[in-house]
Amino acid sequence: MVFRDLAAESVAGILQRPARTALTVLGTLLGVGAFVAILGLTATARGQISSDFTVLAATQVTVKDVGAPDPGQQTGAATRYDFPDDADQRAGRLNGAVHAGTYWQVFKTPPAVSTRSGPAGAAAAGAEGLTVYAASPGLLQAVGPTLAGGTLYNTFHDSRRMHVAVIGSAVARRLGISSLAAQPAVFVNGTPYTVVGILRNVERLPNLLLSVMIPDRTARADYGDPAPDYAATMLIQTRVGAARLIAKQAPLALRPDRPDHLQAVPPPAPHTLQDSVTGSLDSLFLLLAGITLVIGTVGIANTTLVSVLERTGEIGLRRSLGARPRHIAAQFLTESAALGTLGGLLGTAVSIVVTLSVALAHHWTAILDPWTTLPAPLIGTLTGLLAGAYPALRAARIEPAEALRR
């Protein structure tokens, strides 16, 4: 039996029942398509994550007040504020720094925040549980703010310890502040702060959108230095490529006398972030694709086995005319391999279209690895061969006389 005759017989056998063939191919199509689409979409998403990482995480350095006690300070005593008054300016002068500022949580327990003075006003406003942060003017610039109204307080407000505040849009809704035309005030434990700005969004530190921010020096004058559990932290926005150098220089630039009081945290390496974000998703989706391939394999095996049982008479006739067991096995293996290959080709085509569509819809750059897409139809072929092995072996073992008696 030459290959041309074998292929013709296999195609004829597949086309005898087109509806069953289509449903059988569907399993392999979904499996191979899911496999290629998952790899393509994760590679595309990884490229997008890399872009976002460069813009945000790779341009951010955090400097923490580690609370090292001064010589002679009692053990367990409260940590003093280790950032200098001109910390924003010192960090901003570092080569590659864009904006820098400090922040810390003022109260251990949520204070009473209201648009009216007194405890009754706080209860009526329904603003329990809000956090109050002391933030320097540079911090408000470093977080990448988008204003819904008003303006940000600046060094003038901070240096004169003015009672002003910037709040998030969610806080404004809870407090019923819809406009700043009347210069509304919020009362924090009875102390009034004039609201000068409302934040719609921030690129960094999104928890600030659910808080009230007051100038750093104002907070220190009203409530003292931060408690040890809420030590001050500096956020430095940098240019691309300057973060790690700034992380080395910042403690010495801020506290040349005691740089050990401060600890700078540089951003992680880009590939580490990408691997941590996409690794778990890759494993999960590839597992789902594998399950789909198994379902497709079972479908092909079932269809081929049913075909063997239905064509017992045909197998007996072929054997009686001189066909050898290997010829019968080869015919059914070819049929199952053809079904798998067809499903693999269609699945690869569908997955490429899906990946391109998703990338275009999100304005991403589609990434398709040729080493993933080109061999993908072979997965369908191997699936078909594996699925057809048992039915082909069973067909080859049918004796001609027994088959013709049925």
Secondary structure, DSSP 8 states (H G I E B T S, - for coil): --HHHHHHHHHHHHHTSHHHHHHHHHHHHHHHHHHHHHHHHHHHHHHHHHHHHHHTGGGEEEEEE-----TT--TT------S-TTHHHHHHTSTTEEEEEEEEE--SS---EESSSSHHHHHHHT-TT-EEEEE-HHHHHHT-EEEEEE----HHHHHTT--EEEEEHHHHHHHT---STT--EEEETTEEEEEEEEEEEESS-GGGGGEEEEEHHHHHHHH-S--GGG--EEEEEE-TT-HHHHHHHHHHHH-SS-GGGEEEE----HHHHHHHHHHHHHHHHHHHHHHHHHHHHHHHHHHHHHHHHHTHHHHHHHHHTT--HHHHHHHHHHHHHHHHHHHHHHHHHHHHHHHHHHHHHTT------HHHHTTHHHHHHHHHHHHHHHHHHHHHT--HHHHHH-
